C-alpha cells in the first residue's frame, strides 16, 4: 500500500511539473501542441513505471 501512495505522490508531482514546462505557447500550431501533450503523457507514464520498479527494488533491499 505504501508503494502505491508513493507512486501517486510522485506522479502528481510529475504531472504538475510537466504541465508547467510543456506549454508550447500561444503561437504554436495544433501539431506542436499535440506533440507536446504526447511527450508529456509518455514522460509521466515512464516516470510512474520507473518509480514502481525502483521502489520494489528498494523495498526488497531494505527487507534483507
SVG drawing of the C-alpha trace seen along z (x, -y; Angstrom):
<svg xmlns="http://www.w3.org/2000/svg" viewBox="-4 -33 24 44">
<polyline fill="none" stroke="black" stroke-width="0.4" points="0.0,0.0 2.8,-2.4 4.4,-1.9 1.1,-2.8 0.8,-6.0 4.4,-6.9 3.7,-6.3 0.6,-8.5 2.5,-11.3 5.4,-11.3 3.1,-11.0 1.0,-14.0 4.2,-16.0 5.5,-14.9 2.2,-15.9 2.3,-19.4 5.9,-20.0 5.4,-18.6 2.4,-20.8 4.4,-23.8 7.2,-23.1 5.1,-21.7 3.2,-24.8 4.2,-25.4 3.0,-29.0 0.2,-30.8 1.9,-30.8 2.3,-27.0 0.5,-25.1 -2.0,-22.3 0.5,-19.7 3.1,-21.2 0.6,-21.2 -0.4,-17.6 3.3,-16.6 3.9,-18.3 1.0,-16.5 2.1,-13.1 5.6,-13.8 4.0,-14.9 1.9,-11.7 4.9,-9.5 7.1,-11.1 4.5,-10.7 3.9,-7.0 7.7,-6.3 8.1,-8.0 5.4,-6.0 6.8,-2.7 10.3,-3.6 9.2,-4.6 7.2,-1.4 10.2,0.8 12.7,-1.2 10.5,-1.3 10.0,2.5 13.8,3.0 14.5,0.8 11.8,2.4 13.4,5.8 16.8,4.4 15.6,3.0 13.9,6.3 17.3,8.1"/>
</svg>
